[in-house]
Amino acid sequence: MGVPFPDLKTLENIAAGIGTNMFEGLQPTKEKIEIYRDCYLGKITKKEALKLMTDKNYE
């Protein structure tokens, strides 16, 4: 989806997390992947990530 990652390990970890959430109905978008990445890297908190996901309603 064109989302850059700092290294392969980060990409693999985030892909695994997104894959697991897809079983629960998550439909990944570029914006959602960017939020997951930023949260994983500590650029935003989990609380901020949740707020972004719910406020923007990325679907």
C-alpha positions as CSV (number, residue, x, y, z in Angstrom):
1,M,0.0,0.0,0.0
2,G,3.0,2.2,-0.2
3,V,3.6,2.7,3.5
4,P,7.4,3.0,4.2
5,F,8.9,1.1,7.2
6,P,12.3,1.7,8.7
7,D,13.3,-2.0,8.5
8,L,12.1,-5.5,7.6
9,K,11.6,-6.5,11.2
10,T,9.2,-3.7,11.8
11,L,7.3,-4.5,8.7
12,E,7.0,-8.2,9.7
13,N,5.8,-7.4,13.2
14,I,3.2,-4.9,12.0
15,A,2.0,-7.3,9.2
16,A,1.6,-10.0,11.7
17,G,-0.5,-7.8,14.0
18,I,-2.6,-6.5,11.1
19,G,-3.1,-10.1,9.9
20,T,-4.3,-11.2,13.3
21,N,-6.8,-8.3,13.5
22,M,-8.1,-9.1,10.0
23,F,-9.5,-12.3,11.5
24,E,-11.6,-10.0,13.7
25,G,-12.8,-8.0,10.7
26,L,-10.2,-5.3,10.3
27,Q,-10.1,-3.9,6.7
28,P,-6.6,-2.5,6.4
29,T,-6.2,0.8,4.6
30,K,-3.1,2.9,4.0
31,E,-4.1,5.3,6.8
32,K,-4.7,2.4,9.3
33,I,-1.3,0.9,8.5
34,E,0.4,4.2,9.0
35,I,-1.3,4.6,12.4
36,Y,-0.3,1.0,13.4
37,R,3.3,1.8,12.3
38,D,3.5,5.1,14.1
39,C,2.1,3.5,17.3
40,Y,4.6,0.6,17.0
41,L,7.5,3.0,16.6
42,G,6.4,5.1,19.6
43,K,5.5,8.2,17.5
44,I,2.0,8.1,18.9
45,T,0.5,6.5,21.9
46,K,-2.1,3.6,21.8
47,K,-4.6,6.1,23.1
48,E,-3.8,8.5,20.2
49,A,-3.9,5.7,17.7
50,L,-7.4,4.6,18.9
51,K,-8.6,8.2,18.8
52,L,-7.3,8.6,15.2
53,M,-9.0,5.4,14.2
54,T,-12.4,6.3,15.7
55,D,-12.4,10.0,14.9
56,K,-11.4,9.7,11.3
57,N,-13.4,6.5,10.8
58,Y,-10.9,5.0,8.3
59,E,-12.9,2.5,6.4
